[in-house]
Amino acid sequence: MKDFKETEIKVESKKELLLSLMIKAVDAQREKLMLREWDVDYMEKESGSVRGFCEQLVFGDEDVCEQVLSEFIDIHELDDKFELTDCSFIDNARDMQHALVNELVERYDS
């Protein structure tokens, strides 16, 4: 296993590839989530608000951007302590996910 700094260098050198994979993962998640139907009352009961529920769907256990990075780290035997928050491109990844949350919220708040 490589150390944290080596991991950072490897991840940053593959930034474009990782972002491309994250875009595909968020798009696949969007398709999957748009096919599902939730009751607004249930959403509010579970998470306090429609937005909170949608954020939990996107950023919770099924955080696809974290999964892409984790798979990359596993494949290349890198430091598993390295997280998306350590990447220079976290804002790009999170912006994609926030856009998905906003789409979901618009769907249920309208």
C-alpha positions in Angstrom: 0.0 0.0 0.0 1.3 3.4 -0.9 1.4 6.3 1.6 -0.9 9.3 1.7 1.3 11.6 -0.3 1.8 9.0 -3.1 -1.9 8.4 -3.1 -2.6 12.1 -3.4 -0.2 12.4 -6.4 -1.7 9.3 -8.1 -5.3 10.5 -7.6 -4.6 14.1 -8.7 -2.7 12.8 -11.8 -5.9 10.9 -12.8 -8.3 13.8 -11.9 -9.9 13.9 -15.4 -10.5 10.2 -15.5 -11.9 10.2 -12.0 -14.2 13.1 -12.8 -15.4 11.4 -16.0 -16.2 8.2 -14.0 -18.0 10.3 -11.4 -20.1 12.0 -14.0 -21.1 8.6 -15.4 -21.9 7.4 -11.8 -24.0 10.4 -11.0 -25.8 10.1 -14.3 -26.6 6.4 -13.6 -27.7 7.4 -10.1 -30.0 10.1 -11.5 -31.6 7.6 -13.9 -32.2 5.2 -11.0 -33.6 7.8 -8.6 -35.8 9.4 -11.2 -37.6 6.0 -11.7 -38.4 5.8 -8.1 -41.4 7.3 -6.4 -41.6 8.5 -2.8 -44.4 9.9 -0.8 -43.7 13.5 0.3 -45.1 12.8 3.8 -42.7 9.8 4.1 -39.8 11.9 2.9 -40.5 14.6 5.5 -41.1 12.1 8.3 -37.8 10.3 7.5 -35.5 13.3 7.1 -37.4 16.4 8.2 -37.7 17.8 4.7 -37.8 16.8 1.1 -34.3 18.3 0.6 -32.9 16.4 3.6 -34.3 13.1 2.2 -32.8 13.8 -1.2 -29.5 14.8 0.3 -29.4 11.5 2.2 -30.1 9.6 -1.0 -27.3 11.2 -2.9 -24.7 11.8 -0.1 -25.5 9.0 2.2 -24.4 5.3 2.0 -24.9 5.5 -1.8 -22.4 8.4 -2.4 -21.4 7.4 -5.9 -18.5 9.8 -6.1 -17.0 8.4 -2.9 -17.5 4.9 -4.4 -15.7 5.8 -7.6 -12.7 7.1 -5.6 -12.7 4.1 -3.2 -12.7 1.6 -6.1 -9.8 3.5 -7.8 -7.9 3.4 -4.5 -8.5 -0.3 -4.1 -7.5 -1.2 -7.6 -4.3 0.8 -7.4 -3.5 -0.4 -3.8 -3.4 3.2 -2.5 -3.8 4.6 1.0 -7.4 3.9 2.0 -7.4 6.8 4.4 -7.5 9.2 1.4 -11.0 10.5 0.9 -12.9 12.7 -1.6 -12.4 15.6 0.8 -8.7 15.3 0.2 -9.1 15.8 -3.5 -8.6 19.2 -5.3 -11.6 18.4 -7.4 -14.1 17.8 -4.5 -16.1 20.9 -5.5 -16.6 19.5 -9.0 -17.9 16.2 -7.7 -20.1 17.8 -5.1 -21.5 20.3 -7.6 -22.7 17.4 -9.7 -24.3 15.8 -6.7 -25.9 19.0 -5.5 -27.4 19.5 -9.0 -29.0 16.0 -8.7 -30.4 16.9 -5.3 -31.9 20.0 -6.7 -33.5 18.1 -9.5 -35.0 15.6 -7.1 -36.3 18.4 -4.8 -37.9 20.3 -7.7 -39.6 17.1 -8.7 -41.2 16.7 -5.3 -41.7 20.3 -4.2 -43.7 21.2 -7.4 
